[in-house]
Amino acid sequence: MAFSKIKTYYLLAIIFFVIIFTNACKKYYVYNYQHVFTETKKYIFMPGSQWVYKADISNNLDTVTCISLTKDTFIYDFIAYKGDNNKVLNEYYKMDIKHSYDQRIETHYFYLAYDRVNGGISKDKFYGQLYLNTDSNRLDRQIDSSGFISMNDTSIYINSINYFCNHAIIISAEQTEQIYNYNTDIYFVKSIGLVKRFDQYEGWSLLSYQVYPVNY
């Protein structure tokens, strides 16, 4: 009986040592939370939001509907960020929209100042075609490696309405995801979304909209 108790004590001591050793070796991280920029959230919309576009030449209509929106986070493992025990926890929104004209679905990932379309998350970073940059410090005609050119903000008239827009160009041959067949200008308005896009053959202009800004 005494020998059995000694075995039990030894077993408990070993278990206790393993627990202490495991906790001593465990790496603890400080997570730095990064929110989606306030300016970026002005281009994110709730399901049910809808935009109707009319083709400038053919007069075809395209009703675009937000069919889903989710919010999540992912860990950006950037060990040089304020020490090797720090990680960045990035907030992002995933917004799916569907076009009635060709039944095409676009998936948009909004994070920090950016929107990437038809991409995803891989190896701790977003991929996909850069589609929007709301960084107020961006330079005129700032060229991104994914075929995206940020332009100065500009005003355009659509159906007698003057819109102050965030203007960019997607270079077709340099897209990271195949979205447009030709170099395409795109124009966005805060709290409305895309209001105009055109290439060398056709343009689509906003005809009407009913949108619901993101509320979480």
Disulfide bonds with the S-S distance in Angstrom:
none
